Amino acid sequence: MNLKQNLGIILIVLGALMLILSYVCSLEDYNFYNIGALLVIIIGIVTHIVVTKRS
């Protein structure tokens, strides 16, 4: 498997792990961290769609 094909999925999982980590480490009050995780998930979804359409 090519890394380019899995980049979107990797970003989605990374964003989800960031949200889980923020809950475990009591960082849910820091909005910039949660917004960053949300942006990583959205970028991952868009990347996955674009790469899937091109291949």
N, CA, C and O of each residue as an XYZ file, in Angstrom:
220
protein
N       0.836     -1.187      0.000
C       0.000      0.000      0.000
C       0.877      1.246      0.000
O       1.929      1.297      0.638
N       0.422      2.213     -0.713
C       1.150      3.462     -0.834
C       0.742      4.416      0.295
O      -0.426      4.479      0.679
N       1.719      5.151      0.814
C       1.439      6.104      1.900
C       0.469      7.188      1.435
O      -0.360      7.661      2.212
N       0.577      7.576      0.166
C      -0.297      8.627     -0.362
C      -1.759      8.196     -0.328
O      -2.645      9.012     -0.075
N      -2.007      6.915     -0.583
C      -3.384      6.430     -0.569
C      -3.956      6.394      0.841
O      -5.165      6.538      1.024
N      -3.102      6.202      1.836
C      -3.568      6.083      3.212
C      -3.405      7.361      4.028
O      -3.688      7.364      5.226
N      -2.960      8.432      3.411
C      -2.700      9.663      4.140
C      -3.964     10.212      4.808
O      -3.901     10.672      5.948
N      -5.090     10.173      4.131
C      -6.338     10.674      4.697
C      -6.761      9.889      5.924
O      -7.174     10.467      6.930
N      -6.657      8.569      5.838
C      -7.030      7.713      6.970
C      -6.090      7.950      8.143
O      -6.526      7.991      9.293
N      -4.802      8.107      7.856
C      -3.821      8.361      8.912
C      -4.128      9.679      9.619
O      -4.031      9.757     10.843
N      -4.496     10.713      8.865
C      -4.831     12.004      9.472
C      -6.094     11.918     10.321
O      -6.167     12.535     11.383
N      -7.083     11.165      9.868
C      -8.315     10.996     10.638
C      -8.022     10.295     11.961
O      -8.504     10.711     13.015
N      -7.229      9.231     11.895
C      -6.878      8.498     13.120
C      -6.043      9.384     14.053
O      -6.232      9.355     15.269
N      -5.125     10.165     13.487
C      -4.313     11.071     14.296
C      -5.181     12.103     15.015
O      -4.967     12.377     16.196
N      -6.151     12.670     14.316
C      -7.066     13.628     14.932
C      -7.903     12.991     16.029
O      -8.140     13.603     17.071
N      -8.352     11.759     15.796
C      -9.124     11.053     16.823
C      -8.260     10.759     18.045
O      -8.726     10.880     19.178
N      -7.017     10.377     17.826
C      -6.106     10.130     18.946
C      -5.818     11.413     19.729
O      -5.670     11.383     20.951
N      -5.741     12.529     19.021
C      -5.552     13.810     19.703
C      -6.740     14.122     20.608
O      -6.562     14.616     21.722
N      -7.955     13.833     20.131
C      -9.140     14.087     20.951
C      -9.190     13.154     22.157
O      -9.562     13.572     23.253
N      -8.815     11.896     21.956
C      -8.776     10.955     23.073
C      -7.728     11.392     24.092
O      -7.969     11.345     25.298
N      -6.568     11.815     23.602
C      -5.504     12.280     24.490
C      -5.937     13.521     25.266
O      -5.590     13.670     26.438
N      -6.683     14.400     24.630
C      -7.142     15.603     25.329
C      -8.119     15.244     26.442
O      -8.167     15.917     27.472
N      -8.889     14.193     26.238
C      -9.812     13.762     27.295
C      -9.062     13.097     28.436
O      -9.347     13.357     29.605
N      -8.105     12.240     28.102
C      -7.359     11.511     29.125
C      -6.497     12.463     29.952
O      -6.389     12.300     31.168
N      -5.890     13.441     29.313
C      -4.981     14.362     30.005
C      -5.682     15.631     30.493
O      -5.016     16.592     30.877
N      -6.989     15.646     30.483
C      -7.790     16.791     30.942
C      -7.448     18.072     30.182
O      -7.303     19.139     30.779
N      -7.322     17.956     28.875
C      -7.054     19.127     28.031
C      -8.313     19.605     27.310
O      -8.228     20.438     26.408
N      -9.475     19.089     27.698
C     -10.689     19.445     26.963
C     -11.077     20.905     27.127
O     -11.912     21.406     26.374
N     -10.484     21.600     28.101
C     -10.778     23.020     28.269
C      -9.962     23.907     27.330
O     -10.262     25.092     27.181
N      -8.946     23.349     26.703
C      -8.107     24.112     25.783
C      -8.702     24.019     24.376
O      -8.539     23.013     23.686
N      -9.387     25.073     23.971
C     -10.095     25.048     22.703
C      -9.164     24.952     21.503
O      -9.515     24.329     20.500
N      -7.976     25.561     21.588
C      -7.070     25.527     20.446
C      -6.625     24.092     20.148
O      -6.425     23.737     18.987
N      -6.470     23.279     21.171
C      -6.071     21.880     20.970
C      -7.201     21.092     20.301
O      -6.961     20.318     19.374
N      -8.425     21.291     20.773
C      -9.572     20.581     20.202
C      -9.876     21.058     18.787
O     -10.246     20.254     17.932
N      -9.725     22.342     18.531
C      -9.944     22.866     17.180
C      -8.869     22.327     16.237
O      -9.160     22.005     15.085
N      -7.642     22.230     16.716
C      -6.571     21.644     15.906
C      -6.859     20.206     15.554
O      -6.632     19.786     14.419
N      -7.360     19.438     16.518
C      -7.713     18.041     16.258
C      -8.855     17.955     15.245
O      -8.842     17.098     14.362
N      -9.828     18.832     15.373
C     -10.943     18.856     14.431
C     -10.455     19.191     13.023
O     -10.891     18.575     12.050
N      -9.557     20.160     12.916
C      -9.020     20.522     11.600
C      -8.230     19.373     10.985
O      -8.297     19.154      9.775
N      -7.481     18.635     11.806
C      -6.739     17.479     11.290
C      -7.708     16.423     10.754
O      -7.450     15.815      9.715
N      -8.812     16.207     11.451
C      -9.815     15.239     10.988
C     -10.456     15.711      9.689
O     -10.625     14.916      8.765
N     -10.812     16.977      9.602
C     -11.438     17.503      8.379
C     -10.469     17.433      7.205
O     -10.858     17.045      6.103
N      -9.213     17.806      7.431
C      -8.209     17.711      6.366
C      -8.031     16.261      5.936
O      -7.858     15.980      4.750
N      -8.071     15.343      6.891
C      -7.965     13.918      6.564
C      -9.128     13.435      5.720
O      -8.934     12.663      4.781
N     -10.329     13.879      6.039
C     -11.503     13.477      5.256
C     -11.406     14.014      3.832
O     -11.642     13.285      2.869
N     -11.056     15.292      3.705
C     -10.937     15.903      2.374
C      -9.817     15.230      1.577
O      -9.982     14.954      0.389
N      -8.683     14.967      2.223
C      -7.580     14.290      1.549
C      -7.981     12.911      1.078
O      -7.645     12.515     -0.038
N      -8.694     12.173      1.912
C      -9.134     10.829      1.542
C     -10.070     10.873      0.327
O      -9.958     10.046     -0.579
N     -10.979     11.830      0.315
C     -11.906     11.958     -0.816
C     -11.153     12.294     -2.092
O     -11.406     11.693     -3.137
N     -10.226     13.252     -2.019
C      -9.486     13.681     -3.210
C      -8.626     12.546     -3.757
O      -8.612     12.301     -4.963
N      -7.913     11.858     -2.876
C      -7.039     10.761     -3.326
C      -7.866      9.613     -3.898
O      -7.461      8.996     -4.884
N      -9.011      9.320     -3.300
C      -9.870      8.244     -3.790
C     -10.444      8.583     -5.163
O     -10.537      7.708     -6.023
N     -10.827      9.835     -5.378
C     -11.392     10.234     -6.674
C     -10.341     10.165     -7.775
O     -10.659      9.823     -8.914
N      -9.084     10.490     -7.444
C      -8.023     10.501     -8.458
C      -7.571      9.105     -8.856
O      -7.074      8.905     -9.964
N      -7.741      8.139     -7.959
C      -7.263      6.794     -8.300
C      -8.369      5.887     -8.777
O      -8.119      4.726     -9.100
